[in-house]
Amino acid sequence: MKFPVKLSKEPEGGYMVTFPDIPEAITCGESVEDALYRAKDALESAMDFYLDDKRPVPAPSKPKRGQHTVELPASVAAKVLLLNEMSSQKVRPSELARRLQVTPQQVNRLIDWKHTSKIDGIAAALKALGKTLEMRVA
């Protein structure tokens, strides 16, 4: 999940970074490199807003030619896909826990960005929702 960013040069120096698809993610840096480095943290932090509000995370739009992107770590991207599928099917963590025969706390950890989860657990949760997690090398 690579999200395009908008870099804006600030009048007082440095660069502001915004994400057209994730308006909650905003940061700045002294240089383009610094701003993009900080953008990764801003993007990951913005995921909390979606989790807390139980809203689906918008899919990244296609970047324009030459536009910088920031990629979510694979573990976070997998959790985004799970959370989005739960949202689209209107499945609560307690219902997913029942389907997986685990506790609701285990499901809550699966969708918590800050908690390390095994990819097998996320794949099993998606399977319980009728989906398959596919991975590929490009």
Buried (B, 14 or more C-beta within 10 A) or exposed (E): BEBBBEBEEEEEEBBBBBBBBBEBBEBBBEEBEBBBBBBBEBBBEBBEBBBEEEEBBBEBEEBEEEEBBBEBEEBBBBBBBBBBBBBEEEBEBEBBBBBBEBEBEBBBBBBBBEEEBEEEBBBBBBEBBEBEBEEEEE
